[in-house]
Amino acid sequence: MKTRRFTDLHLLLAVLLTAVVCIGGSLLCFRLSIGTYGASLLEGLKLVEDKFVGEYDETAAVDSALEGLVSGLGDRWSYYLTEEEYQAQNQRRTNQYVGIGVTITYEREEGLLIQSVTEGGPAEQAGLAAGEIITAADGTSLAGDARYDGASLIQGEEGTTVSLEILGTDGTTRTVEVERASMDSDPVVSQMLDGNVGYVHLLNFYDNSAARLEEAVTDLQAQGAEALIFDMRDNGGGYLNQLTDMLDFLLPEGPIFITRNKAGHEEITYSDASCVDLPMVVLVNANTYSAAEFFAAELQEQGVAKIVGEPTSGKGYSQQTFALPHGGAMAISTASYYTGSGTSLIGTGLTLDQEVYLTDQGDAQLEAALALLNP
């Protein structure tokens, strides 16, 4: 809470204004340099500092102002991050996390149902097993709606411990102390399906995802894969360099990605001649965004893959994340992007070879992909 009359923000504003006056000779130069709207934002901050009579949380006020600024852009792909959210995003994008090594679901009212346990992780070492339920964390019940806050209670700093109440599959309860650790999150799951079809499920395009996809495809080829299915469902995208590395590995020589910034400067990324010469299908759904959507579009455009699934959003802008002095960050759209032939997905999304929706039984999209590869 704000309790000081003269805060760090006030000091920053005073120093900034003084510096500009010294350099430019007057506040007029300052106003001209940042424009009327920029001056209004700073004046609003100064008015709050000088005139507002109540106490307030300075960080929350600045976060709200910046969030409103980004929201006012009207761009669904731009967003604002608080300091905590920015740190969490940076951690997540390394394909690492600090936790205990469990995958959980919220389907049980009693708490968090353990779906799987990471081999060699802290949870396995503490004796936790799939099918058990975490009913409390550090004395806080996770029953009912409280279970949706359970993941944040279990996470924490590396090396610290969390006390968990566990309901076993036999109905007995026990208390387990688990030490949090840094865990690798593998972005690729792969397996060989019937008919010598290699299946690669890519979770994201963050750190190490391109190398893992290449390893998975190479391993499947060594096992005798004669076709490939890439599952991009619920993949929200990630880094451009991971996308282009994947496309370079899979596709023959030629342009694979074009980007244009606000000034109109264009950059073209090319693939070399080395490629994977196998028939392919890409699975997509309504939550296939950004790099995942483009991955499917480029493989289809090159004539090496068909697309099966649901209509996609048609994202065609890339974002850059800019760290801000107070710890938060703004991620704003800074460029438009196009396929190797110059096609934008904006307003159209992917052109599906087969539009297939999931039902309560089986995986109709995967079955359609297999049918395309094994007619």
C-alpha positions as CSV (number, residue, x, y, z in Angstrom):
1,M,0.0,0.0,0.0
2,K,1.1,3.6,-0.7
3,T,2.1,5.3,2.6
4,R,4.9,7.6,1.5
5,R,4.1,11.1,0.3
6,F,7.1,11.1,-2.1
7,T,7.3,7.8,-3.8
8,D,9.9,6.3,-6.2
9,L,7.5,6.9,-9.1
10,H,7.2,10.6,-8.1
11,L,11.0,10.8,-7.9
12,L,11.3,9.2,-11.4
13,L,8.8,11.7,-12.9
14,A,10.6,14.7,-11.3
15,V,14.0,13.5,-12.6
16,L,12.6,12.8,-16.0
17,L,11.0,16.2,-16.3
18,T,14.0,18.0,-15.0
19,A,16.3,16.2,-17.4
20,V,14.1,17.1,-20.4
21,V,13.9,20.7,-19.3
22,C,17.7,20.8,-19.0
23,I,18.2,19.2,-22.4
24,G,15.4,20.8,-24.4
25,G,15.2,24.2,-22.6
26,S,11.5,23.9,-21.9
27,L,8.6,21.5,-21.3
28,L,7.4,22.3,-24.8
29,C,10.3,20.2,-26.1
30,F,9.2,17.4,-23.8
31,R,5.6,17.5,-24.9
32,L,6.6,17.6,-28.6
33,S,8.9,14.6,-28.1
34,I,6.3,12.3,-26.6
35,G,3.1,13.8,-28.1
36,T,-0.1,15.0,-26.5
37,Y,-1.2,11.5,-25.5
38,G,2.1,10.6,-23.9
39,A,2.1,13.9,-22.0
40,S,-1.4,13.2,-20.8
41,L,-0.4,9.8,-19.4
42,L,2.5,11.2,-17.5
43,E,0.3,14.1,-16.3
44,G,-2.3,11.6,-15.1
45,L,0.4,9.8,-13.0
46,K,1.6,13.1,-11.5
47,L,-1.9,14.2,-10.7
48,V,-2.5,10.9,-8.7
49,E,0.8,11.5,-6.9
50,D,0.1,15.1,-6.1
51,K,-3.7,15.2,-5.5
52,F,-5.2,11.8,-4.7
53,V,-6.1,11.7,-1.0
54,G,-6.6,8.0,-0.4
55,E,-4.1,5.2,-0.1
56,Y,-3.6,2.9,-3.1
57,D,-1.4,0.1,-4.3
58,E,1.0,1.8,-6.7
59,T,1.9,-1.4,-8.6
60,A,-1.7,-2.3,-9.1
61,A,-2.6,1.2,-10.4
62,V,0.3,1.1,-12.9
63,D,-0.6,-2.4,-13.9
64,S,-4.2,-1.5,-14.5
65,A,-3.2,1.6,-16.6
66,L,-0.8,-0.4,-18.8
67,E,-3.3,-3.2,-19.2
68,G,-5.9,-0.7,-20.3
69,L,-3.5,0.8,-22.8
70,V,-2.9,-2.5,-24.4
71,S,-6.5,-3.4,-24.3
72,G,-7.3,-0.1,-26.1
73,L,-5.3,-1.2,-29.1
74,G,-8.2,-3.5,-30.0
75,D,-5.7,-6.3,-31.0
76,R,-6.6,-9.7,-29.6
77,W,-3.0,-10.9,-29.9
78,S,-1.4,-8.1,-27.8
79,Y,-1.4,-8.4,-24.1
80,Y,0.0,-7.0,-20.8
81,L,1.8,-9.0,-18.1
82,T,2.4,-8.1,-14.5
83,E,5.8,-8.8,-13.0
84,E,4.6,-12.1,-11.6
85,E,3.0,-13.1,-14.9
86,Y,6.1,-12.0,-16.9
87,Q,8.4,-14.1,-14.7
88,A,6.0,-17.1,-15.0
89,Q,5.9,-16.8,-18.8
90,N,9.7,-16.6,-19.1
91,Q,9.9,-19.8,-17.0
92,R,7.3,-21.6,-19.0
93,R,8.9,-20.7,-22.3
94,T,12.1,-22.5,-21.3
95,N,10.1,-25.8,-21.3
96,Q,11.1,-26.0,-17.7
97,Y,9.1,-25.4,-14.5
98,V,9.6,-25.6,-10.7
99,G,7.2,-28.1,-9.2
100,I,6.8,-31.7,-8.0
101,G,6.4,-33.5,-11.2
102,V,2.7,-34.4,-11.5
103,T,0.0,-33.9,-14.1
104,I,-3.3,-33.2,-12.5
105,T,-7.0,-32.8,-13.5
106,Y,-9.9,-31.1,-11.8
107,E,-12.5,-33.8,-12.3
108,R,-12.8,-34.9,-8.7
109,E,-14.5,-32.7,-6.1
110,E,-12.2,-34.0,-3.3
111,G,-9.2,-32.2,-4.8
112,L,-6.6,-32.6,-7.6
113,L,-6.6,-36.0,-9.3
114,I,-3.1,-37.1,-10.2
115,Q,-3.2,-38.1,-13.9
116,S,0.5,-39.0,-14.2
117,V,3.7,-38.8,-12.3
118,T,7.0,-37.7,-13.9
119,E,9.6,-40.5,-13.8
120,G,12.4,-39.6,-11.4
121,G,10.7,-36.4,-10.2
122,P,10.0,-35.4,-6.6
123,A,6.5,-36.7,-6.5
124,E,7.6,-40.2,-7.6
125,Q,10.4,-40.2,-5.1
126,A,7.8,-39.2,-2.4
127,G,5.6,-42.2,-3.4
128,L,2.8,-40.4,-5.2
129,A,1.1,-42.4,-7.9
130,A,-1.5,-41.8,-10.7
131,G,-5.1,-42.2,-9.5
132,E,-4.4,-40.6,-6.1
133,I,-6.0,-37.3,-5.1
134,I,-4.2,-34.3,-3.5
135,T,-6.8,-33.0,-1.0
136,A,-4.8,-30.3,0.7
137,A,-1.6,-28.3,0.3
138,D,0.2,-26.9,3.3
139,G,-3.0,-27.2,5.3
140,T,-5.3,-25.6,2.8
141,S,-8.1,-27.7,1.6
142,L,-8.3,-28.3,-2.2
143,A,-11.9,-29.6,-2.1
144,G,-14.6,-28.0,-4.3
145,D,-13.8,-24.8,-6.1
146,A,-10.6,-24.5,-4.1
147,R,-9.0,-27.2,-6.3
148,Y,-8.7,-24.7,-9.1
149,D,-6.1,-22.8,-7.0
150,G,-4.3,-26.0,-6.1
151,A,-1.6,-25.8,-8.8
152,S,-0.4,-22.4,-7.6
153,L,-0.3,-23.6,-4.0
154,I,1.8,-26.6,-5.0
155,Q,4.3,-24.6,-7.1
156,G,6.9,-22.5,-5.4
157,E,10.7,-21.9,-5.2
158,E,13.1,-24.6,-6.0
159,G,14.4,-26.4,-2.9
160,T,11.4,-25.6,-0.7
161,T,8.9,-28.2,0.4
162,V,5.2,-28.5,0.3
163,S,3.1,-30.7,2.6
164,L,0.4,-32.6,0.8
165,E,-2.6,-34.5,2.1
166,I,-3.1,-37.5,-0.2
167,L,-6.2,-39.7,-0.6
168,G,-4.9,-43.1,-1.9
169,T,-6.7,-45.3,-4.4
170,D,-7.5,-47.7,-1.5
171,G,-9.3,-44.9,0.4
172,T,-6.6,-44.3,3.0
173,T,-5.1,-40.8,3.7
174,R,-1.6,-39.8,4.4
175,T,0.6,-36.7,4.6
176,V,3.6,-36.4,2.3
177,E,6.4,-33.8,2.3
178,V,7.6,-33.1,-1.3
179,E,10.5,-31.0,-2.2
180,R,10.0,-28.7,-5.2
181,A,12.6,-29.0,-8.0
182,S,13.3,-27.7,-11.5
183,M,11.8,-30.0,-14.0
184,D,12.2,-30.3,-17.8
185,S,8.9,-30.3,-19.7
186,D,9.2,-32.3,-23.0
187,P,7.3,-30.5,-25.7
188,V,7.1,-33.6,-27.9
189,V,5.3,-36.9,-27.5
190,S,5.8,-39.4,-30.3
191,Q,4.9,-43.0,-31.1
192,M,4.5,-45.4,-34.0
193,L,0.9,-46.1,-35.1
194,D,-0.5,-48.9,-37.1
195,G,0.4,-48.9,-40.8
196,N,3.9,-47.6,-40.1
197,V,2.6,-44.1,-39.4
198,G,4.7,-41.9,-37.1
199,Y,2.7,-39.7,-34.7
200,V,4.3,-36.5,-33.3
201,H,2.3,-34.4,-30.8
202,L,3.9,-31.0,-30.4
203,L,2.8,-29.1,-27.3
204,N,4.5,-25.7,-28.0
205,F,7.2,-23.9,-30.0
206,Y,9.3,-22.9,-27.1
207,D,12.9,-23.7,-26.2
208,N,14.3,-26.9,-27.6
209,S,11.0,-27.8,-29.4
210,A,12.6,-27.8,-32.9
211,A,15.4,-30.1,-31.7
212,R,13.0,-32.5,-30.0
213,L,10.7,-32.6,-33.1
214,E,13.7,-33.5,-35.3
215,E,14.8,-36.2,-32.9
216,A,11.3,-37.7,-32.8
217,V,10.9,-37.7,-36.6
218,T,14.4,-39.1,-37.1
219,D,13.7,-41.9,-34.6
220,L,10.4,-42.7,-36.2
221,Q,12.1,-42.9,-39.6
222,A,14.6,-45.3,-38.1
223,Q,11.7,-47.5,-36.9
224,G,10.4,-47.6,-40.4
225,A,7.8,-44.8,-40.6
226,E,6.3,-44.4,-44.0
227,A,4.2,-41.4,-43.2
228,L,3.9,-38.8,-40.5
229,I,1.0,-37.2,-38.5
230,F,1.8,-33.9,-36.7
231,D,-0.7,-33.1,-33.9
232,M,-0.9,-29.3,-33.5
233,R,-4.2,-29.4,-31.6
234,D,-4.3,-27.0,-28.6
235,N,-0.9,-25.7,-29.5
236,G,-0.7,-21.9,-28.9
237,G,2.6,-21.4,-30.8
238,G,5.8,-19.9,-29.5
239,Y,9.1,-18.7,-30.9
240,L,9.7,-17.9,-34.6
241,N,13.1,-19.5,-34.7
242,Q,11.7,-22.8,-33.5
243,L,9.1,-22.7,-36.2
244,T,11.5,-21.9,-39.0
245,D,14.0,-24.5,-37.8
246,M,11.2,-27.2,-38.0
247,L,10.1,-26.1,-41.4
248,D,13.7,-26.0,-42.7
249,F,14.2,-29.6,-41.4
250,L,11.0,-30.9,-43.0
251,L,10.8,-28.9,-46.3
252,P,12.9,-28.7,-49.5
253,E,14.8,-25.6,-50.7
254,G,12.8,-22.4,-51.0
255,P,11.1,-19.5,-49.0
256,I,9.2,-20.7,-45.9
257,F,8.4,-17.6,-44.0
258,I,8.0,-13.9,-44.8
259,T,7.6,-11.1,-42.3
260,R,7.0,-7.3,-42.7
261,N,7.3,-4.7,-39.9
262,K,5.6,-1.4,-39.4
263,A,8.1,0.4,-41.7
264,G,7.5,-2.1,-44.5
265,H,10.8,-3.8,-44.2
266,E,10.5,-7.4,-45.4
267,E,12.6,-10.4,-44.3
268,I,12.4,-13.8,-46.0
269,T,13.5,-17.1,-44.4
270,Y,14.6,-19.9,-46.7
271,S,14.9,-23.7,-46.2
272,D,17.8,-25.6,-47.5
273,A,17.6,-28.6,-49.9
274,S,17.6,-31.2,-47.1
275,C,14.1,-32.4,-46.3
276,V,11.9,-35.2,-45.0
277,D,10.3,-36.9,-48.0
278,L,7.3,-38.6,-46.5
279,P,3.5,-38.0,-46.8
280,M,2.2,-36.0,-43.9
281,V,-1.0,-34.9,-42.2
282,V,-1.4,-32.0,-39.7
283,L,-4.2,-32.2,-37.0
284,V,-5.6,-28.8,-36.0
285,N,-8.5,-27.4,-33.9
286,A,-9.9,-24.1,-32.9
287,N,-7.0,-23.7,-30.3
288,T,-4.3,-24.1,-33.0
289,Y,-2.7,-20.7,-33.0
290,S,0.2,-18.7,-34.3
291,A,3.3,-20.8,-35.2
292,A,1.2,-24.0,-35.0
293,E,-1.3,-22.7,-37.5
294,F,1.4,-21.4,-39.8
295,F,3.3,-24.8,-39.5
296,A,0.2,-26.5,-41.0
297,A,-0.3,-23.8,-43.7
298,E,3.3,-23.9,-44.9
299,L,3.4,-27.7,-45.1
300,Q,0.1,-27.7,-47.0
301,E,1.2,-24.9,-49.4
302,Q,4.4,-26.9,-50.2
303,G,2.2,-29.9,-51.1
304,V,3.7,-32.3,-48.5
305,A,0.8,-32.3,-46.0
306,K,-2.9,-32.3,-45.7
307,I,-4.8,-30.6,-42.9
308,V,-7.5,-32.3,-40.9
309,G,-9.6,-30.9,-38.0
310,E,-11.5,-27.7,-37.2
311,P,-11.4,-24.1,-38.6
312,T,-8.7,-22.0,-37.1
313,S,-8.5,-18.3,-36.1
314,G,-6.4,-16.9,-38.9
315,K,-3.6,-15.3,-36.9
316,G,-1.2,-13.3,-39.0
317,Y,0.7,-11.0,-36.6
318,S,3.8,-11.7,-34.6
319,Q,4.4,-10.2,-31.2
320,Q,7.4,-8.9,-29.4
321,T,7.6,-8.8,-25.6
322,F,9.1,-5.6,-24.1
323,A,10.2,-5.6,-20.5
324,L,9.2,-2.5,-18.6
325,P,11.2,-0.7,-15.8
326,H,8.8,-1.7,-13.0
327,G,9.0,-5.4,-13.8
328,G,6.0,-6.0,-16.0
329,A,6.0,-6.4,-19.8
330,M,4.0,-5.5,-22.9
331,A,3.6,-8.0,-25.7
332,I,2.4,-6.2,-28.8
333,S,2.0,-7.1,-32.4
334,T,5.0,-5.7,-34.3
335,A,4.9,-7.5,-37.7
336,S,2.7,-9.3,-40.1
337,Y,3.7,-12.6,-41.5
338,Y,3.1,-14.6,-44.7
339,T,3.7,-18.1,-46.1
340,G,6.6,-18.6,-48.5
341,S,4.4,-17.7,-51.4
342,G,3.2,-14.5,-49.7
343,T,-0.2,-15.7,-48.4
344,S,-1.6,-14.2,-45.1
345,L,-3.9,-16.3,-42.9
346,I,-5.6,-13.1,-41.5
347,G,-9.4,-13.4,-41.8
348,T,-9.3,-16.8,-43.4
349,G,-7.4,-19.3,-41.2
350,L,-6.4,-22.6,-42.6
351,T,-8.0,-24.3,-45.7
352,L,-8.9,-27.7,-44.3
353,D,-8.6,-30.8,-46.5
354,Q,-11.1,-32.5,-44.2
355,E,-13.2,-30.7,-41.6
356,V,-13.7,-33.2,-38.8
357,Y,-14.9,-32.6,-35.2
358,L,-14.4,-34.7,-32.1
359,T,-17.2,-36.7,-30.6
360,D,-17.6,-38.4,-27.2
361,Q,-16.2,-41.6,-28.7
362,G,-12.6,-42.1,-30.0
363,D,-10.5,-39.6,-31.9
364,A,-12.3,-39.0,-35.2
365,Q,-9.7,-36.5,-36.3
366,L,-6.8,-38.9,-35.9
367,E,-8.8,-41.6,-37.6
368,A,-9.5,-39.4,-40.6
369,A,-5.7,-38.6,-40.8
370,L,-4.9,-42.3,-40.8
371,A,-7.4,-42.9,-43.5
372,L,-5.8,-40.3,-45.7
373,L,-2.4,-41.9,-45.3
374,N,-3.7,-45.5,-45.6
375,P,-6.5,-45.3,-48.1
